[in-house]
């Protein structure tokens, strides 16, 4: 089952469809990929990435990447780069470019 919610600044995708290799992507948005169950495997321009259950990774705008495999459930949040920068500036007063490290991360709040 797949569920998609799209607005002008955001896209949410929740799916348990097990997909294998996809085409290379180079999106102009931030992509937050969460592995809710099982693991996910991606390839980027810089390295190969495995995201274990309850972990996530962020792709920055124009980070070339492709999905190699998804074991079970994937949750994706795409955020418009300008929207996220404006939100960060409103909160912090800082006008720096946003950039996330390309490493898998884990946060206990993901399980909730």
PyMOL CGO cylinders between C-alpha atoms (Angstrom):
from pymol import cmd
from pymol.cgo import CYLINDER

trace = [
    CYLINDER, 0.00, 0.00, 0.00, 1.24, 3.51, -0.79, 0.3, 1, 1, 1, 1, 1, 1,
    CYLINDER, 1.24, 3.51, -0.79, -0.07, 6.79, 0.54, 0.3, 1, 1, 1, 1, 1, 1,
    CYLINDER, -0.07, 6.79, 0.54, 0.98, 10.14, -0.92, 0.3, 1, 1, 1, 1, 1, 1,
    CYLINDER, 0.98, 10.14, -0.92, 0.20, 13.60, 0.43, 0.3, 1, 1, 1, 1, 1, 1,
    CYLINDER, 0.20, 13.60, 0.43, 1.45, 16.55, -1.61, 0.3, 1, 1, 1, 1, 1, 1,
    CYLINDER, 1.45, 16.55, -1.61, 1.40, 20.29, -0.94, 0.3, 1, 1, 1, 1, 1, 1,
    CYLINDER, 1.40, 20.29, -0.94, 3.24, 23.15, -2.62, 0.3, 1, 1, 1, 1, 1, 1,
    CYLINDER, 3.24, 23.15, -2.62, 6.24, 22.85, -0.25, 0.3, 1, 1, 1, 1, 1, 1,
    CYLINDER, 6.24, 22.85, -0.25, 6.15, 19.21, 0.83, 0.3, 1, 1, 1, 1, 1, 1,
    CYLINDER, 6.15, 19.21, 0.83, 5.50, 15.65, -0.24, 0.3, 1, 1, 1, 1, 1, 1,
    CYLINDER, 5.50, 15.65, -0.24, 4.88, 12.73, 2.13, 0.3, 1, 1, 1, 1, 1, 1,
    CYLINDER, 4.88, 12.73, 2.13, 5.07, 9.15, 0.92, 0.3, 1, 1, 1, 1, 1, 1,
    CYLINDER, 5.07, 9.15, 0.92, 4.44, 6.09, 3.05, 0.3, 1, 1, 1, 1, 1, 1,
    CYLINDER, 4.44, 6.09, 3.05, 4.75, 2.74, 1.33, 0.3, 1, 1, 1, 1, 1, 1,
    CYLINDER, 4.75, 2.74, 1.33, 5.31, -0.91, 2.10, 0.3, 1, 1, 1, 1, 1, 1,
    CYLINDER, 5.31, -0.91, 2.10, 5.81, -1.79, -1.57, 0.3, 1, 1, 1, 1, 1, 1,
    CYLINDER, 5.81, -1.79, -1.57, 9.11, -3.60, -1.81, 0.3, 1, 1, 1, 1, 1, 1,
    CYLINDER, 9.11, -3.60, -1.81, 10.94, -1.96, -4.65, 0.3, 1, 1, 1, 1, 1, 1,
    CYLINDER, 10.94, -1.96, -4.65, 14.30, -2.76, -6.08, 0.3, 1, 1, 1, 1, 1, 1,
    CYLINDER, 14.30, -2.76, -6.08, 16.71, -0.71, -8.15, 0.3, 1, 1, 1, 1, 1, 1,
    CYLINDER, 16.71, -0.71, -8.15, 15.45, 2.66, -9.39, 0.3, 1, 1, 1, 1, 1, 1,
    CYLINDER, 15.45, 2.66, -9.39, 16.75, 5.29, -11.77, 0.3, 1, 1, 1, 1, 1, 1,
    CYLINDER, 16.75, 5.29, -11.77, 19.25, 7.94, -10.68, 0.3, 1, 1, 1, 1, 1, 1,
    CYLINDER, 19.25, 7.94, -10.68, 17.56, 11.03, -9.23, 0.3, 1, 1, 1, 1, 1, 1,
    CYLINDER, 17.56, 11.03, -9.23, 18.76, 14.60, -8.77, 0.3, 1, 1, 1, 1, 1, 1,
    CYLINDER, 18.76, 14.60, -8.77, 15.92, 16.41, -7.01, 0.3, 1, 1, 1, 1, 1, 1,
    CYLINDER, 15.92, 16.41, -7.01, 15.87, 20.14, -6.12, 0.3, 1, 1, 1, 1, 1, 1,
    CYLINDER, 15.87, 20.14, -6.12, 14.48, 19.41, -2.62, 0.3, 1, 1, 1, 1, 1, 1,
    CYLINDER, 14.48, 19.41, -2.62, 15.62, 17.94, 0.69, 0.3, 1, 1, 1, 1, 1, 1,
    CYLINDER, 15.62, 17.94, 0.69, 14.66, 14.25, 0.97, 0.3, 1, 1, 1, 1, 1, 1,
    CYLINDER, 14.66, 14.25, 0.97, 14.31, 12.69, 4.41, 0.3, 1, 1, 1, 1, 1, 1,
    CYLINDER, 14.31, 12.69, 4.41, 14.19, 8.87, 4.02, 0.3, 1, 1, 1, 1, 1, 1,
    CYLINDER, 14.19, 8.87, 4.02, 13.01, 6.86, 7.02, 0.3, 1, 1, 1, 1, 1, 1,
    CYLINDER, 13.01, 6.86, 7.02, 13.23, 3.07, 7.27, 0.3, 1, 1, 1, 1, 1, 1,
    CYLINDER, 13.23, 3.07, 7.27, 10.35, 2.17, 9.57, 0.3, 1, 1, 1, 1, 1, 1,
    CYLINDER, 10.35, 2.17, 9.57, 10.69, -1.60, 9.14, 0.3, 1, 1, 1, 1, 1, 1,
    CYLINDER, 10.69, -1.60, 9.14, 13.54, -3.56, 7.62, 0.3, 1, 1, 1, 1, 1, 1,
    CYLINDER, 13.54, -3.56, 7.62, 16.44, -1.85, 5.90, 0.3, 1, 1, 1, 1, 1, 1,
    CYLINDER, 16.44, -1.85, 5.90, 16.90, 0.26, 2.79, 0.3, 1, 1, 1, 1, 1, 1,
    CYLINDER, 16.90, 0.26, 2.79, 19.84, 0.40, 0.42, 0.3, 1, 1, 1, 1, 1, 1,
    CYLINDER, 19.84, 0.40, 0.42, 20.82, 3.46, -1.62, 0.3, 1, 1, 1, 1, 1, 1,
    CYLINDER, 20.82, 3.46, -1.62, 23.66, 4.52, -3.84, 0.3, 1, 1, 1, 1, 1, 1,
    CYLINDER, 23.66, 4.52, -3.84, 24.75, 8.15, -4.05, 0.3, 1, 1, 1, 1, 1, 1,
    CYLINDER, 24.75, 8.15, -4.05, 27.37, 9.98, -6.07, 0.3, 1, 1, 1, 1, 1, 1,
    CYLINDER, 27.37, 9.98, -6.07, 29.68, 9.63, -3.06, 0.3, 1, 1, 1, 1, 1, 1,
    CYLINDER, 29.68, 9.63, -3.06, 29.01, 6.21, -1.55, 0.3, 1, 1, 1, 1, 1, 1,
    CYLINDER, 29.01, 6.21, -1.55, 26.67, 3.28, -0.98, 0.3, 1, 1, 1, 1, 1, 1,
    CYLINDER, 26.67, 3.28, -0.98, 24.35, 3.58, 2.01, 0.3, 1, 1, 1, 1, 1, 1,
    CYLINDER, 24.35, 3.58, 2.01, 22.43, 1.07, 4.10, 0.3, 1, 1, 1, 1, 1, 1,
    CYLINDER, 22.43, 1.07, 4.10, 19.79, 2.39, 6.45, 0.3, 1, 1, 1, 1, 1, 1,
    CYLINDER, 19.79, 2.39, 6.45, 18.76, -0.06, 9.18, 0.3, 1, 1, 1, 1, 1, 1,
    CYLINDER, 18.76, -0.06, 9.18, 15.31, -0.29, 10.74, 0.3, 1, 1, 1, 1, 1, 1,
    CYLINDER, 15.31, -0.29, 10.74, 14.32, 2.90, 12.61, 0.3, 1, 1, 1, 1, 1, 1,
    CYLINDER, 14.32, 2.90, 12.61, 17.12, 4.91, 10.94, 0.3, 1, 1, 1, 1, 1, 1,
    CYLINDER, 17.12, 4.91, 10.94, 16.97, 7.75, 8.45, 0.3, 1, 1, 1, 1, 1, 1,
    CYLINDER, 16.97, 7.75, 8.45, 19.11, 9.68, 6.00, 0.3, 1, 1, 1, 1, 1, 1,
    CYLINDER, 19.11, 9.68, 6.00, 18.80, 13.09, 4.39, 0.3, 1, 1, 1, 1, 1, 1,
    CYLINDER, 18.80, 13.09, 4.39, 19.68, 13.85, 0.79, 0.3, 1, 1, 1, 1, 1, 1,
    CYLINDER, 19.68, 13.85, 0.79, 20.43, 17.51, 0.09, 0.3, 1, 1, 1, 1, 1, 1,
    CYLINDER, 20.43, 17.51, 0.09, 19.08, 19.22, -3.02, 0.3, 1, 1, 1, 1, 1, 1,
    CYLINDER, 19.08, 19.22, -3.02, 20.75, 17.88, -6.17, 0.3, 1, 1, 1, 1, 1, 1,
    CYLINDER, 20.75, 17.88, -6.17, 22.50, 14.99, -4.36, 0.3, 1, 1, 1, 1, 1, 1,
    CYLINDER, 22.50, 14.99, -4.36, 22.50, 12.32, -7.04, 0.3, 1, 1, 1, 1, 1, 1,
    CYLINDER, 22.50, 12.32, -7.04, 21.12, 9.07, -5.64, 0.3, 1, 1, 1, 1, 1, 1,
    CYLINDER, 21.12, 9.07, -5.64, 19.17, 5.95, -6.47, 0.3, 1, 1, 1, 1, 1, 1,
    CYLINDER, 19.17, 5.95, -6.47, 17.35, 3.32, -4.47, 0.3, 1, 1, 1, 1, 1, 1,
    CYLINDER, 17.35, 3.32, -4.47, 18.82, -0.17, -4.67, 0.3, 1, 1, 1, 1, 1, 1,
    CYLINDER, 18.82, -0.17, -4.67, 16.37, -2.03, -2.40, 0.3, 1, 1, 1, 1, 1, 1,
    CYLINDER, 16.37, -2.03, -2.40, 13.74, -1.54, 0.31, 0.3, 1, 1, 1, 1, 1, 1,
    CYLINDER, 13.74, -1.54, 0.31, 13.10, -4.52, 2.60, 0.3, 1, 1, 1, 1, 1, 1,
    CYLINDER, 13.10, -4.52, 2.60, 9.79, -3.40, 4.07, 0.3, 1, 1, 1, 1, 1, 1,
    CYLINDER, 9.79, -3.40, 4.07, 8.33, 0.02, 4.95, 0.3, 1, 1, 1, 1, 1, 1,
    CYLINDER, 8.33, 0.02, 4.95, 9.65, 3.37, 3.73, 0.3, 1, 1, 1, 1, 1, 1,
    CYLINDER, 9.65, 3.37, 3.73, 8.52, 6.83, 4.78, 0.3, 1, 1, 1, 1, 1, 1,
    CYLINDER, 8.52, 6.83, 4.78, 9.73, 9.76, 2.66, 0.3, 1, 1, 1, 1, 1, 1,
    CYLINDER, 9.73, 9.76, 2.66, 9.44, 13.47, 3.35, 0.3, 1, 1, 1, 1, 1, 1,
    CYLINDER, 9.44, 13.47, 3.35, 10.42, 15.89, 0.58, 0.3, 1, 1, 1, 1, 1, 1,
    CYLINDER, 10.42, 15.89, 0.58, 10.77, 19.54, 1.57, 0.3, 1, 1, 1, 1, 1, 1,
    CYLINDER, 10.77, 19.54, 1.57, 11.24, 22.46, -0.81, 0.3, 1, 1, 1, 1, 1, 1,
    CYLINDER, 11.24, 22.46, -0.81, 14.75, 23.90, -0.30, 0.3, 1, 1, 1, 1, 1, 1,
    CYLINDER, 14.75, 23.90, -0.30, 13.62, 27.56, -0.23, 0.3, 1, 1, 1, 1, 1, 1,
    CYLINDER, 13.62, 27.56, -0.23, 10.78, 26.75, 2.18, 0.3, 1, 1, 1, 1, 1, 1,
    CYLINDER, 10.78, 26.75, 2.18, 13.11, 24.90, 4.59, 0.3, 1, 1, 1, 1, 1, 1,
    CYLINDER, 13.11, 24.90, 4.59, 15.74, 27.67, 4.44, 0.3, 1, 1, 1, 1, 1, 1,
    CYLINDER, 15.74, 27.67, 4.44, 13.08, 30.31, 5.21, 0.3, 1, 1, 1, 1, 1, 1,
    CYLINDER, 13.08, 30.31, 5.21, 11.73, 28.23, 8.10, 0.3, 1, 1, 1, 1, 1, 1,
    CYLINDER, 11.73, 28.23, 8.10, 15.24, 27.79, 9.53, 0.3, 1, 1, 1, 1, 1, 1,
    CYLINDER, 15.24, 27.79, 9.53, 15.92, 31.52, 9.18, 0.3, 1, 1, 1, 1, 1, 1,
    CYLINDER, 15.92, 31.52, 9.18, 12.64, 32.37, 10.95, 0.3, 1, 1, 1, 1, 1, 1,
    CYLINDER, 12.64, 32.37, 10.95, 13.60, 30.10, 13.87, 0.3, 1, 1, 1, 1, 1, 1,
    CYLINDER, 13.60, 30.10, 13.87, 17.33, 30.87, 14.16, 0.3, 1, 1, 1, 1, 1, 1,
    CYLINDER, 17.33, 30.87, 14.16, 17.74, 34.30, 12.54, 0.3, 1, 1, 1, 1, 1, 1,
    CYLINDER, 17.74, 34.30, 12.54, 20.57, 32.72, 10.54, 0.3, 1, 1, 1, 1, 1, 1,
    CYLINDER, 20.57, 32.72, 10.54, 20.70, 33.00, 6.73, 0.3, 1, 1, 1, 1, 1, 1,
    CYLINDER, 20.70, 33.00, 6.73, 23.23, 30.23, 6.04, 0.3, 1, 1, 1, 1, 1, 1,
    CYLINDER, 23.23, 30.23, 6.04, 22.71, 27.52, 3.45, 0.3, 1, 1, 1, 1, 1, 1,
    CYLINDER, 22.71, 27.52, 3.45, 21.41, 24.27, 4.93, 0.3, 1, 1, 1, 1, 1, 1,
    CYLINDER, 21.41, 24.27, 4.93, 23.44, 21.12, 4.38, 0.3, 1, 1, 1, 1, 1, 1,
    CYLINDER, 23.44, 21.12, 4.38, 23.02, 17.70, 5.98, 0.3, 1, 1, 1, 1, 1, 1,
    CYLINDER, 23.02, 17.70, 5.98, 25.76, 15.07, 6.33, 0.3, 1, 1, 1, 1, 1, 1,
    CYLINDER, 25.76, 15.07, 6.33, 25.10, 11.99, 4.23, 0.3, 1, 1, 1, 1, 1, 1,
    CYLINDER, 25.10, 11.99, 4.23, 25.20, 9.42, 7.03, 0.3, 1, 1, 1, 1, 1, 1,
    CYLINDER, 25.20, 9.42, 7.03, 22.46, 7.27, 8.48, 0.3, 1, 1, 1, 1, 1, 1,
    CYLINDER, 22.46, 7.27, 8.48, 21.08, 8.51, 11.77, 0.3, 1, 1, 1, 1, 1, 1,
    CYLINDER, 21.08, 8.51, 11.77, 18.84, 7.13, 14.46, 0.3, 1, 1, 1, 1, 1, 1,
    CYLINDER, 18.84, 7.13, 14.46, 16.47, 8.94, 16.78, 0.3, 1, 1, 1, 1, 1, 1,
    CYLINDER, 16.47, 8.94, 16.78, 14.21, 7.23, 19.34, 0.3, 1, 1, 1, 1, 1, 1,
    CYLINDER, 14.21, 7.23, 19.34, 11.33, 9.55, 18.40, 0.3, 1, 1, 1, 1, 1, 1,
    CYLINDER, 11.33, 9.55, 18.40, 11.08, 7.88, 14.98, 0.3, 1, 1, 1, 1, 1, 1,
    CYLINDER, 11.08, 7.88, 14.98, 9.49, 4.85, 16.64, 0.3, 1, 1, 1, 1, 1, 1,
    CYLINDER, 9.49, 4.85, 16.64, 6.70, 7.04, 17.99, 0.3, 1, 1, 1, 1, 1, 1,
]
cmd.load_cgo(trace, "trace")
